[in-house]
Amino acid sequence: VHAMRLGAVGGVNGGGVLFPAVYAARIAAFVAGNMELVERTDRFVQRFSKQIFPTSTGRMAVIESLKQGLATMGLCQPWVL
């Protein structure tokens, strides 16, 4: 959201692979000026990111987490080469 407020028109949103509707709704709400929905979807994204991506070492395991999520959805295998 902060980047959109600064004029960004795109980004690399790993979580959008797992929850495309949430990310699309957030962008559409921002464009429409619906800041209540922007904030609500952003809270979901922030909460989701804090729960799924960090590891016990504090390192962000984005690729591993996305692969596991996609595997859970039946779209791929869970391992990362």
GULUMBA-74757 format. One record per atom (N, C-alpha, C, O): y, z, x. Coordinates in steps of 0.001 Angstrom, whole numbers, padded with zeros to 6 digits, always signed. Each point is the difference from the previous one (the first is absolute). Layout:
<atoms>
YZX
...
</atoms>
This chain:
<atoms>
-001181+000000+000834
+001181+000000-000834
+001244+000000+000879
+000977-000686-000301
-001011+001450+001381
+001168+000073+000871
+000323-001374+000579
+001167-000381+000094
-002195-000357+000290
+000228-001330+000560
+000590-000947-001046
+000873-000809+000314
-001352+000911-001560
+000546-000861-001058
+001469+000323-000241
+000803-000898-000253
-000453+002168+000330
+001407+000385-000176
+000877-000562+001105
+001194-000228-000196
-001793+000005+001361
+000736-000572+001126
-000032-001520+000007
+000564-000628+000897
-001226+000024-001900
-000008-001448-000124
-001292-000699+000365
-000054-001230-000019
-000994+001975+000352
-001283-000624+000336
-000542-000771-001199
+000143+000437-001142
-000749-001558+001399
-000577-000818-001069
-001503-000198+000181
-000604-000807-000705
+000004+001524+001627
-001433-000104+000220
-000473+001129+000885
+000803+000772+000524
-002092-000682-000362
-000552+001048+000841
-001502-000146+000127
-000621-000815-000683
+000056+001602+001551
-001451+000035+000177
-000453+001334-000580
+000136+001045+000636
-000668-001093-001830
-000381+001202-000733
-001508+000075-000121
-000587-000568-000921
-000042+001274+001856
-001455+000108-000004
-000551+000537-001305
-001018-000486-000494
+001681+001483-000069
-000471+000575-001257
+000038-000984-001151
-000691+000185-001002
+001498-001234+001137
+000065-001042-001027
-001315-000748-000154
-000245-000635-001025
-000597+000712+002043
-001323-000620-000082
-000858+000749-001012
-000785-000606-000730
+000937+001924+000691
-000807+000827-000901
+000634+000158-001374
-000703+000078-001008
+002022-000030+000967
+000727+000215-001255
+001090-001046-000188
+001180+000350-000046
-001544-001622-000063
+001026-001040-000086
+000929+000161-001201
+001187-000310+000098
-001702+000785-001219
+000839+000146-001201
+001105+001028+000224
+001119-000178-000482
-001423+001246+001206
+001009+001039+000261
+001109-000557+000886
+001182+000213-000269
-001561-000918+001312
+000995-000559+000912
+000826-001083-000684
+001213-000072+000198
-001857-000767-000999
+000728-001035-000740
+000951+000623-001016
+001123-000474-000174
-001568+001532-000494
+000855+000685-000980
+001200+000631+000682
+001103-000013-000545
-001305+000560+001722
+001100+000626+000736
+001061-001036+000366
+001195+000254-000151
-001622-001403+000624
+000957-001053+000354
+000707-000533-001241
+001218-000173+000005
-001974-000085-001065
+000604-000512-001241
+000991+001010-000572
+001065-000380-000487
-001411+001663+000543
+000904+001033-000503
+001274+000053+000825
+001086+000184-000549
-001205-000341+001855
+001179+000013+000866
+000918-001173-000338
+001211+000168-000137
-001797-001347+000004
+000783-001195-000332
+000692+000166-001355
+001136-000438-000182
-001832+001075-000764
+000561+000201-001344
+000974+001179-000058
+000663+000209-001016
-000577+000558+002100
+000890+001151+000010
-000562+001232-000685
+000741+000934-000307
-002048-000924+000067
-000653+001143-000653
-000385+001026+001073
-001155+000077+000418
+002140+000701+000013
-000221+000911+001113
-000956+001149-000352
-000634+000571+000887
+000531-000233-002169
-000959+001037-000403
-001426-000459+000308
-000795+000766+000543
+000471-002017-000889
-001331-000536+000292
-000183-000205+001503
-001091+000220+000526
+002136-000634+000158
-000076-000152+001460
-000384+001331+000637
-000909+000054+000829
+001592+001009-001211
-000279+001315+000572
-001397+000488-000366
-000684+000595+000833
+000257-000839-002063
-001332+000435-000433
-001095-000725+000785
-000950+000628+000469
+001082-001944-000327
-001008-000742+000748
+000063+000342+001482
-001029+000030+000675
+002221+000226-000169
+000123+000366+001404
-000661+001355+000268
-000626+000180+001045
+000751+000762-001959
-000682+001292+000166
-001513-000195+000065
-000679+000645+000799
+000147-001548-001654
-001434-000293+000049
-000378-000570+001364
-000977+000434+000610
+001747-001398-000140
-000285-000645+001285
+000050+001024+001132
-000880+000011+000861
+001886+000837-000853
+000123+001004+001056
-001155+001003-000044
-000559+000350+001039
+000207+000105-002228
-001109+000954-000155
-001322-000645+000419
-000795+000600+000724
+000575-001819-001185
-001208-000741+000356
-000094-000180+001516
-001055+000237+000589
+002145-000652+000037
+000004-000252+001441
-000309+001265+000789
-000744-000046+000979
+001300+001160-001392
-000242+001263+000709
-001430+000474-000162
-000517+000711+000862
-000135-001094-001958
-001366+000449-000249
-001040-000880+000660
-001030+000504+000449
+001266-001793-000378
-001061-000903+000452
+000112-000411+001465
-001027-000214+000644
+002214+000099-000104
+000147-000589+001329
-000132+000948+001191
-000569-000412+001011
+001054+001649-001063
-000085+000854+001195
-001436+000418+000323
-000849+000088-000887
+000599+000163+002152
-001298+000523+000437
+000198+001446+000447
+001123+000502+000022
-002204+000150+000327
+000093+001395+000453
+000795+000120+001294
+000505+001078+000312
-000387-002162+000445
+000757+000023+001258
+001486-000290-000238
+000810+000091+000924
-000455-000441-002169
+001388-000343-000292
+000283-001490+000133
+001064-000468-000406
-002014-000286+000976
+000152-001444+000135
-000132-000645-001372
-000829+000424-000806
+001621-001425+000536
-000100-000717-001269
-001154-001004+000089
-000001-000871+000870
-000958+000992-001751
-001179-000868-000017
+000142-001023-001128
-000816-000042-000921
+001846-000770+001007
+000307-000927-001083
-001109-001015-000208
-000483-000168-001120
+000074-000508+002179
-001023-001047-000133
-001308+000592-000508
-000612-000533-000926
+000188+001632+001533
-001254+000634-000412
+000067+000437-001462
-000960-000182-000749
+002077+000749+000352
+000157+000475-001377
+000001-001157-000990
-000624+000080-001058
+001321-001145+001402
+000025-001167-000888
-001384-000618-000134
-000413-000378-001096
-000302+000276+002210
-001357-000552-000055
-000902+000857-000885
-000785-000533-000785
+000890+001846+000906
-000828+000889-000822
+000373-000153-001472
-000878-000042-000861
+002162-000040+000570
+000437-000186-001383
-000491-001311-000580
-000471-000042-001137
+000578-001029+001913
-000480-001311-000461
-001514-000006-000162
-000528-000636-000912
-000172+001343+001798
-001460+000099-000122
-000377+000755-001272
-000946-000370-000696
+001686+001416+000407
-000253+000767-001224
+000182-000878-001235
-000676+000181-001013
+001601-001134+001114
+000244-000935-001103
-001024-001142-000016
+000021-000843-000897
-000919+000821+001894
-001045-001025+000069
+000476-001321+000575
-000630-001032-000229
+001742+001044+000979
+000580-001237+000502
-000384-000338+001433
+000153-001147+000421
-000647+002120+000335
-000383-000248+001384
-000879+001142+000487
-000327+000911-000760
-000049-000964+002020
-000747+001088+000625
+000992+001008+000576
+001135-000373+000297
-001522+001624-000130
+000954+001027+000425
+000296+000051+001491
+000903+000731+000408
-001610-001461+000407
+000197+000142+001447
+001132-000898+000503
+000339-001026-000589
+000216+001469+001700
+001055-000742+000684
-000549-000411+001353
-000521+000830+000746
+000639-002107-000431
-000507-000464+001295
+001066+000080+001059
-000249-000350+001154
</atoms>
